[in-house]
């Protein structure tokens, strides 16, 4: 795959021996609309042709890590990603997740299932949709799962590694004790956690750093609030998971915090989104942010953070000062 000069910053995927681009591509949004109990859990309508073009643009910019889930669009995100990667799979690391149940035709996700039988069923379904013989990183999606049930999930994941159906596994959880439980396995490669310049759980990050795991960062742009494209008047469509956000109400403090860090993040030619991603690259050497993309422009902008690299120590200090931390 073509790589542009200066865009090749890479990081280890935990203890797997694999390397990935320091900025990944989050595939939640390209799944399109889907819901749970009548409430949207997707990002609204999406153009599949643009999604494929965005993935290709990211590849051309040096992005090699793509993170999806079976429930994103109830299978649709995995299918779109597979289509985009046809003929370009070499050198690309694909991660997906399991744990939520879903109906592909109705685009509805009614609940969860952490049974060993379902883990296997979900893995086989993802292998088919992703058009691949092996999943590089399979992640448990139920962050608050009871630890006793998670022990059984872990055992199945170990078996799937032994069978060659997955290369490694992880858990999408913000809880440090749950993260540590999976970290004890040599085949655990990553913990996916919510983190961005406005907040995150440092204890869960510490588990990753202590155990040589990748910290896959979901929400690195605060679900878009750190993109710089939102204002007090921004509203979202009824089929967007953010439809209840109100920047004059329940999100007013968030927007104000973004304004406080805007100047330092956008210094040295960075966009606000690039600055937020570069902050994460500086925050920890194990972090691999996966900003969501659904357009070519977004893919190119996010990948541009690779050329800027981590914020300097002075810039990191300026962010902390601006946020009063």
VOTI-535069 format. One record per residue: residue in one letter; x, y, z of N, C-alpha, C in turn. Coordinates in pm, whole numbers, padded with zeros to 5 digits, always signed. Example, Ala and Ser with C-alpha at 12.3 -4.5 7.8 and 13.67 -1.06 7.14 Angstrom:
<sites>
A+01319-00569+00780+01230-00450+00780+01320-00330+00780S+01285-00225+00708+01367-00106+00714+01290+00003+00787
</sites>
This chain:
<sites>
X+00084-00119+00000+00000+00000+00000+00087+00124+00000X+00040+00227-00068+00117+00352-00076+00116+00423+00058X+00231+00475+00099+00239+00552+00222+00307+00685+00192X+00247+00792+00242+00303+00925+00219+00417+00950+00316X+00513+01027+00271+00629+01059+00354+00585+01123+00484X+00643+01076+00594+00613+01135+00724+00488+01081+00788X+00416+00988+00722+00288+00943+00776+00297+00804+00838X+00419+00753+00858+00435+00612+00892+00455+00585+01041X+00413+00674+01128+00429+00649+01271+00346+00527+01310X+00412+00430+01374+00346+00303+01405+00364+00270+01553X+00274+00184+01601+00280+00140+01739+00250-00009+01747X+00305-00077+01849+00278-00221+01862+00135-00247+01904X+00076-00354+01851-00056-00398+01896-00034-00493+02012X-00010-00434+02128+00015-00514+02247+00132-00607+02229X+00111-00735+02267+00217-00834+02267+00209-00929+02147X+00138-00886+02041+00115-00974+01927+00232-00982+01830X+00319-00883+01836+00424-00874+01735+00379-00796+01612X+00249-00763+01606+00197-00682+01497+00217-00535+01529X+00236-00455+01424+00239-00310+01438+00123-00250+01361X+00072-00139+01413-00038-00069+01346-00005+00079+01338X-00073+00148+01250-00056+00292+01245-00100+00351+01378X-00034+00458+01421-00063+00518+01552-00202+00578+01558X-00260+00608+01443-00399+00652+01433-00474+00547+01352X-00586+00499+01406-00666+00401+01335-00789+00465+01274X-00882+00381+01233-01005+00424+01167-01121+00354+01238X-01206+00431+01305-01323+00376+01372-01439+00361+01276X-01498+00241+01275-01599+00207+01174-01742+00204+01227X-01767+00265+01341-01904+00268+01395-01997+00344+01300X-01957+00463+01262-02046+00549+01184-02082+00491+01047X-01990+00416+00986-02019+00365+00851-02120+00251+00854X-02158+00207+00973-02261+00104+00983-02400+00155+00947X-02419+00287+00957-02549+00344+00926-02646+00330+01043X-02773+00360+01020-02872+00360+01129-02896+00220+01187X-02905+00213+01318-02954+00095+01388-03000+00141+01526X-03076+00057+01592-03138+00102+01717-03146-00009+01821X-03174+00032+01944-03199-00061+02054-03317-00008+02134X-03420-00088+02144-03542-00049+02215-03597+00085+02166X-03589+00104+02034-03645+00225+01974-03555+00346+01977X-03440+00334+02043-03347+00447+02052-03230+00426+01955X-03188+00532+01886-03078+00517+01790-02945+00486+01859X-02869+00392+01803-02734+00365+01853-02633+00373+01738X-02678+00433+01628-02589+00457+01515-02575+00607+01493X-02517+00643+01380-02488+00783+01351-02570+00837+01234X-02680+00769+01204-02766+00818+01098-02730+00762+00961X-02794+00818+00860-02776+00770+00723-02632+00787+00677X-02589+00694+00594-02452+00694+00546-02450+00650+00400X-02354+00698+00325-02336+00664+00185-02225+00559+00176X-02261+00437+00139-02162+00329+00137-02047+00357+00041X-02076+00423-00071-01969+00454-00166-01868+00550-00104X-01918+00647-00029-01829+00741+00039-01752+00670+00150X-01817+00576+00218-01749+00501+00323-01631+00422+00266X-01653+00355+00154-01546+00280+00089-01434+00374+00046X-01471+00487-00011-01372+00586-00054-01293+00639+00066X-01361+00656+00181-01293+00705+00301-01190+00603+00351X-01226+00475+00347-01133+00371+00388-01013+00368+00295X-01037+00381+00165-00927+00384+00069-00837+00505+00092X-00898+00621+00123-00820+00741+00150-00732+00721+00273X-00788+00658+00376-00711+00631+00498-00593+00538+00467X-00618+00433+00389-00510+00343+00350-00399+00418+00278X-00438+00506+00188-00339+00583+00111-00258+00677+00200X-00316+00716+00314-00247+00805+00408-00164+00728+00511X-00160+00595+00500-00078+00516+00592-00152+00454+00708X-00285+00464+00713-00362+00401+00821-00371+00252+00795X-00337+00171+00895-00338+00026+00880-00424-00046+00982X-00495+00028+01070-00574-00035+01175-00720+00010+01163X-00809-00087+01149-00951-00059+01132-01030-00133+01238X-01111-00059+01313-01185-00114+01426-01335-00106+01399X-01401-00222+01401-01545-00226+01380-01608-00312+01489X-01735-00350+01470-01806-00439+01562-01921-00501+01486X-01959-00623+01528-02068-00689+01458-02199-00611+01469X-02218-00539+01580-02344-00468+01602-02351-00334+01528X-02240-00282+01477-02244-00154+01406-02321-00170+01275X-02441-00112+01273-02527-00131+01157-02579-00272+01149X-02566-00350+01258-02611-00489+01263-02551-00569+01148X-02420-00567+01140-02345-00639+01038-02300-00555+00922X-02363-00438+00902-02335-00359+00782-02193-00301+00781X-02145-00254+00895-02011-00196+00900-01906-00300+00860X-01919-00422+00910-01823-00526+00875-01826-00555+00725X-01945-00557+00667-01957-00585+00523-01894-00473+00439X-01916-00349+00478-01857-00237+00404-01706-00239+00416X-01655-00266+00536-01510-00272+00555-01450-00384+00468X-01513-00500+00466-01463-00610+00383-01459-00571+00236X-01563-00505+00191-01567-00461+00051-01452-00366+00021X-01427-00273+00111-01323-00173+00089-01183-00234+00091X-01165-00342+00166-01032-00401+00181-01002-00511+00079X-01096-00541-00008-01070-00643-00109-00948-00604-00193X-00851-00693-00197-00729-00666-00272-00629-00580-00197X-00665-00536-00075-00574-00448+00001-00560-00496+00146X-00589-00622+00171-00590-00675+00308-00450-00691+00365X-00350-00716+00281-00214-00736+00330-00165-00612+00405X-00109-00635+00523-00055-00525+00601-00158-00449+00682X-00285-00489+00670-00392-00422+00744-00432-00507+00863X-00454-00444+00977-00498-00513+01098-00644-00478+01123X-00727-00581+01132-00871-00563+01149-00914-00609+01287X-00986-00523+01356-01042-00555+01488-01194-00548+01481X-01260-00640+01548-01405-00631+01560-01445-00670+01702X-01576-00668+01729-01625-00691+01866-01750-00778+01862X-01784-00833+01978-01902-00917+01993-01962-00897+02131X-02086-00940+02147-02151-00934+02278-02294-00883+02271X-02322-00797+02173-02459-00749+02155-02529-00837+02051X-02656-00868+02076-02734-00941+01977-02792-00841+01878X-02830-00889+01760-02877-00797+01657-02955-00873+01549X-03041-00800+01481-03118-00850+01368-03073-00771+01245X-03005-00837+01152-02948-00766+01037-03056-00701+00951X-03168-00769+00931-03271-00714+00843-03341-00595+00905X-03374-00604+01033-03447-00495+01100-03354-00386+01152X-03223-00409+01148-03124-00315+01203-03156-00281+01349X-03189-00384+01423-03225-00369+01563-03135-00456+01649X-03087-00401+01761-03004-00475+01854-03080-00489+01986X-03149-00603+02006-03238-00615+02121-03172-00635+02256X-03050-00688+02258-02992-00715+02389-02848-00760+02383X-02810-00847+02477-02671-00894+02488-02669-01045+02507X-02553-01103+02481-02535-01247+02503-02386-01272+02527X-02353-01322+02646-02213-01351+02679-02189-01500+02696X-02279-01583+02644-02264-01728+02659-02152-01779+02569X-02082-01884+02609-01975-01940+02527-02022-01976+02386X-02141-02030+02374-02192-02067+02242-02208-01945+02154X-02252-01834+02214-02272-01713+02134-02138-01652+02092X-02038-01661+02177-01905-01609+02140-01859-01676+02011X-01874-01807+02004-01834-01881+01883-01920-01842+01763X-02051-01833+01785-02142-01795+01677-02108-01658+01622X-02081-01563+01713-02048-01427+01671-01917-01422+01593X-01819-01499+01638-01689-01502+01569-01706-01555+01427X-01779-01664+01411-01800-01722+01278-01873-01624+01187X-01973-01555+01241-02049-01458+01161-01959-01342+01117X-01873-01295+01205-01783-01185+01170-01680-01229+01067X-01630-01351+01079-01536-01402+00979-01599-01401+00840X-01726-01441+00833-01795-01443+00703-01814-01302+00648X-01863-01213+00733-01890-01076+00685-01762-01002+00650X-01656-01027+00724-01528-00960+00698-01451-01025+00583X-01501-01137+00535-01438-01208+00422-01291-01239+00452X-01269-01294+00571-01132-01323+00613-01126-01458+00682X-01007-01517+00684-00987-01646+00750-00951-01630+00898X-00907-01511+00935-00866-01489+01073-00891-01343+01110X-00939-01322+01232-00960-01187+01285-00838-01151+01367X-00778-01037+01338-00654-00999+01407-00677-00970+01555X-00788-00902+01586-00818-00866+01725-00969-00876+01746X-01012-00970+01829-01154-00986+01860-01177-00936+02002X-01267-00839+02016-01285-00772+02144-01424-00798+02203X-01426-00825+02332-01550-00841+02407-01611-00702+02424X-01735-00685+02379-01796-00552+02371-01872-00512+02498X-01898-00606+02587-01980-00578+02705-01893-00535+02822X-01871-00405+02833-01776-00351+02929-01807-00377+03074X-01935-00397+03107-01972-00418+03247-02010-00560+03278X-01969-00654+03194-02005-00795+03214-01958-00845+03350X-02039-00929+03411-02003-00990+03538-01872-01068+03521X-01775-01047+03610-01645-01113+03596-01654-01265+03588X-01749-01326+03658-01762-01471+03653-01800-01518+03512X-01892-01446+03449-01931-01479+03311-01816-01450+03216X-01741-01345+03244-01629-01308+03158-01519-01413+03160X-01507-01487+03271-01410-01597+03276-01441-01701+03169X-01570-01730+03150-01610-01827+03048-01585-01771+02908X-01609-01640+02889-01580-01575+02761-01431-01586+02731X-01350-01559+02830-01205-01564+02814-01159-01703+02770X-01218-01805+02828-01180-01942+02794-01210-01973+02647X-01324-01925+02597-01359-01948+02457-01263-01871+02366X-01229-01749+02405-01136-01670+02325-01000-01738+02315X-00956-01797+02425-00830-01873+02422-00840-01988+02322X-00954-02057+02322-00973-02168+02228-00971-02118+02084X-01031-02003+02059-01035-01947+01923-00896-01910+01874X-00809-01866+01966-00670-01841+01929-00602-01972+01890X-00622-02074+01973-00561-02205+01947-00608-02263+01814X-00732-02234+01777-00789-02286+01652-00751-02203+01531X-00683-02090+01552-00639-02006+01442-00747-01918+01383X-00858-01902+01454-00966-01817+01402-00947-01671+01440X-00875-01647+01548-00839-01510+01586-00691-01509+01624X-00626-01395+01605-00484-01384+01643-00469-01340+01788X-00561-01258+01834-00553-01205+01969-00691-01155+02009X-00703-01116+02135-00832-01065+02181-00814-00952+02281X-00924-00888+02316-00922-00779+02412-01061-00758+02468X-01073-00657+02552-01201-00624+02615-01222-00474+02601X-01341-00436+02558-01377-00294+02554-01441-00261+02688X-01361-00212+02780-01409-00182+02915-01329-00067+02974X-01395+00014+03053-01328+00124+03122-01295+00088+03266X-01322-00036+03305-01300-00079+03442-01162-00143+03457X-01076-00090+03541-00940-00143+03552-00933-00287+03603X-01024-00327+03691-01021-00464+03742-01057-00564+03633X-01156-00531+03552-01191-00619+03441-01077-00623+03338X-01019-00507+03312-00906-00501+03219-00791-00589+03268X-00762-00584+03396-00652-00664+03452-00680-00812+03441X-00807-00849+03451-00845-00990+03440-00808-01047+03303X-00840-00974+03195-00803-01018+03061-00652-01004+03038X-00592-00902+03097-00449-00876+03076-00363-00992+03122X-00414-01074+03214-00336-01187+03264-00312-01292+03158X-00390-01290+03049-00371-01387+02942-00266-01339+02843X-00173-01424+02802-00071-01382+02705-00128-01351+02567X-00250-01396+02539-00311-01370+02409-00398-01244+02409X-00408-01180+02524-00478-01050+02528-00383-00944+02473X-00432-00868+02375-00347-00768+02310-00386-00625+02343X-00512-00603+02383-00558-00465+02394-00677-00452+02488X-00688-00334+02544-00809-00292+02614-00859-00168+02543X-00984-00172+02501-01041-00054+02438-01110+00030+02545X-01078+00158+02548-01127+00245+02655-01162+00383+02601X-01253+00449+02671-01291+00585+02636-01187+00681+02692X-01131+00765+02607-01030+00861+02653-01021+00972+02550X-01008+01094+02598-00977+01207+02511-00923+01320+02596X-00892+01430+02535-00828+01541+02606-00915+01592+02722X-01046+01566+02716-01136+01615+02821-01152+01518+02937X-01109+01392+02921-01120+01299+03032-01099+01155+02993X-01084+01068+03094-01063+00926+03073-01019+00863+03204X-01014+00730+03207-00979+00657+03328-00830+00622+03325X-00752+00696+03401-00607+00673+03404-00572+00538+03463X-00657+00481+03550-00627+00351+03609-00634+00240+03504X-00731+00250+03413-00741+00149+03307-00623+00161+03212X-00584+00284+03181-00465+00305+03099-00343+00244+03167X-00332+00259+03297-00217+00205+03371-00209+00053+03358X-00323-00015+03352-00324-00160+03332-00261-00194+03198X-00297-00117+03095-00238-00140+02963-00088-00119+02964X-00045-00009+03023+00097+00024+03024+00177-00079+03104X+00123-00127+03215+00195-00222+03300+00205-00360+03236X+00110-00393+03147+00104-00527+03090+00141-00534+02942X+00189-00422+02888+00230-00422+02748+00115-00436+02650X-00004-00385+02688-00121-00394+02601-00141-00263+02526X-00200-00272+02409-00242-00152+02338-00365-00095+02407X-00372+00037+02412-00490+00106+02462-00566+00162+02342X-00664+00087+02293-00741+00132+02177-00839+00238+02226X-00827+00358+02174-00904+00471+02229-01030+00496+02149X-01146+00465+02211-01273+00503+02150-01312+00642+02200X-01387+00712+02117-01427+00848+02153-01313+00946+02161X-01206+00931+02078-01091+01022+02092-01126+01166+02057X-01234+01186+01982-01279+01321+01948-01409+01355+02019X-01438+01283+02127-01557+01315+02205-01685+01303+02124X-01693+01199+02039-01808+01177+01950-01834+01299+01863X-01725+01363+01824-01734+01474+01729-01718+01611+01790X-01731+01622+01922-01727+01755+01982-01587+01817+01970X-01484+01733+01957-01348+01783+01941-01309+01797+01794X-01407+01790+01707-01380+01811+01564-01373+01959+01529X-01427+02043+01619-01430+02187+01593-01546+02231+01506X-01636+02138+01476-01745+02168+01384-01879+02188+01454X-01880+02194+01586-02004+02209+01660-02010+02342+01731X-02132+02391+01747-02155+02520+01812-02280+02508+01900X-02314+02617+01965-02432+02616+02052-02559+02585+01976X-02558+02605+01845-02679+02582+01765-02684+02444+01702X-02583+02362+01721-02579+02230+01658-02688+02139+01714X-02759+02071+01623-02858+01971+01660-02838+01848+01572X-02883+01734+01619-02862+01609+01547-02994+01546+01507X-02988+01468+01399-03108+01402+01347-03160+01298+01445X-03285+01261+01428-03350+01167+01520-03287+01028+01516X-03218+00992+01405-03156+00860+01396-03008+00862+01432X-02963+00969+01495-02824+00985+01539-02818+00960+01689X-02721+00879+01733-02707+00846+01874-02691+00971+01961X-02651+01083+01901-02633+01209+01974-02756+01299+01971X-02870+01246+01931-02987+01332+01906-03033+01408+02031X-02999+01358+02150-03040+01426+02272-02943+01533+02320X-02834+01552+02247-02736+01653+02288-02791+01794+02266X-02762+01882+02361-02802+02022+02352-02685+02107+02400X-02622+02179+02309-02504+02256+02345-02535+02386+02418X-02662+02412+02437-02701+02521+02527-02748+02464+02662X-02756+02331+02668-02804+02264+02788-02707+02161+02838X-02736+02031+02810-02659+01923+02871-02516+01908+02819X-02482+01978+02711-02345+01971+02660-02275+02107+02662X-02333+02204+02730-02276+02340+02731-02136+02341+02793X-02117+02267+02903-01986+02265+02969-01880+02200+02881X-01920+02099+02804-01825+02033+02713-01776+02129+02608X-01868+02203+02549-01830+02298+02446-01739+02407+02503X-01765+02449+02623-01681+02550+02687-01540+02498+02711X-01529+02370+02751-01397+02310+02773-01319+02302+02643X-01387+02269+02534-01322+02264+02404-01265+02401+02368X-01341+02504+02395-01295+02639+02364-01168+02675+02442X-01155+02621+02564-01038+02654+02645-00910+02591+02591X-00922+02477+02522-00801+02410+02471-00780+02433+02322X-00872+02505+02259-00868+02521+02114-00736+02583+02067X-00689+02687+02133-00572+02760+02086-00447+02672+02083X-00423+02599+02192-00301+02517+02194-00312+02398+02101X-00430+02337+02091-00444+02220+02004-00431+02257+01856X-00471+02377+01821-00466+02416+01679-00337+02490+01644X-00242+02496+01737-00115+02561+01707-00032+02473+01612X+00068+02531+01553+00161+02459+01465+00092+02393+01346X-00015+02456+01299-00078+02410+01175-00174+02295+01189X-00206+02253+01311-00300+02143+01330-00444+02191+01325X-00535+02106+01279-00676+02132+01300-00708+02093+01444X-00826+02129+01492-00863+02094+01629-00865+01941+01646X-00922+01870+01549-00927+01724+01557-00786+01665+01560X-00698+01715+01476-00560+01665+01475-00492+01693+01608X-00516+01810+01665-00457+01842+01794-00504+01749+01904X-00633+01715+01901-00689+01624+02001-00628+01485+01987X-00606+01440+01865-00544+01310+01842-00397+01312+01881X-00329+01421+01851-00187+01434+01887-00169+01440+02038X-00269+01494+02109-00265+01494+02255-00264+01350+02307X-00348+01265+02248-00354+01126+02289-00222+01053+02260X-00162+01084+02145-00034+01020+02111+00073+01056+02213X+00064+01178+02266+00161+01221+02368+00125+01168+02507X-00004+01146+02529-00050+01104+02663+00004+00967+02701X+00012+00875+02604+00067+00742+02634+00120+00677+02508X+00234+00610+02518+00290+00541+02401+00210+00417+02361X+00115+00372+02445+00037+00254+02409-00096+00291+02342X-00131+00420+02344-00259+00462+02288-00261+00451+02135X-00371+00397+02083-00399+00397+01940-00541+00450+01925X-00557+00579+01899-00690+00637+01883-00758+00587+01756X-00890+00566+01763-00966+00521+01647-01079+00621+01619X-01047+00740+01570-01153+00837+01541-01249+00783+01435X-01376+00810+01454-01476+00766+01357-01468+00847+01230X-01487+00779+01118-01483+00845+00987-01599+00796+00902X-01655+00885+00822-01748+00839+00719-01737+00919+00590X-01638+01007+00583-01613+01080+00459-01464+01080+00429X-01431+01101+00302-01291+01110+00262-01221+01223+00335X-01289+01337+00347-01229+01453+00414-01193+01421+00558X-01283+01354+00630-01255+01318+00769-01138+01220+00778X-01136+01123+00688-01028+01024+00690-00892+01091+00670X-00886+01182+00574-00759+01250+00546-00720+01343+00661X-00816+01412+00718-00784+01502+00829-00730+01424+00948X-00800+01316+00985-00756+01238+01101-00619+01176+01078X-00597+01121+00960-00466+01061+00930-00356+01165+00929X-00392+01290+00904-00293+01397+00904-00226+01416+01039X-00289+01365+01146-00226+01373+01278-00097+01293+01282X-00085+01191+01196+00038+01111+01192+00158+01197+01153X+00135+01292+01065+00246+01377+01020+00287+01478+01128X+00191+01520+01209+00222+01617+01316+00290+01549+01435X+00246+01427+01467+00305+01354+01579+00256+01405+01714X+00306+01347+01823+00260+01383+01957+00284+01531+01990X+00198+01585+02074+00221+01720+02125+00352+01722+02205X+00412+01838+02212+00533+01855+02292+00497+01861+02440X+00598+01846+02524+00575+01854+02669+00520+01990+02707X+00565+02094+02639+00515+02230+02668+00369+02242+02629X+00332+02185+02514+00193+02191+02470+00103+02109+02563X+00151+01994+02608+00073+01914+02703+00049+01990+02833X+00151+02059+02880+00136+02138+03002+00037+02252+02982X+00040+02312+02864-00053+02421+02834-00198+02373+02833X-00221+02251+02784-00357+02194+02785-00403+02174+02928X-00315+02116+03011-00353+02092+03151-00385+02225+03221X-00307+02325+03194-00332+02455+03256-00465+02513+03209X-00493+02501+03080-00617+02555+03026-00741+02487+03088X-00727+02359+03121-00839+02285+03177-00838+02286+03329X-00741+02354+03389-00736+02364+03536-00704+02232+03604X-00625+02148+03538-00591+02018+03595-00449+02018+03652
</sites>
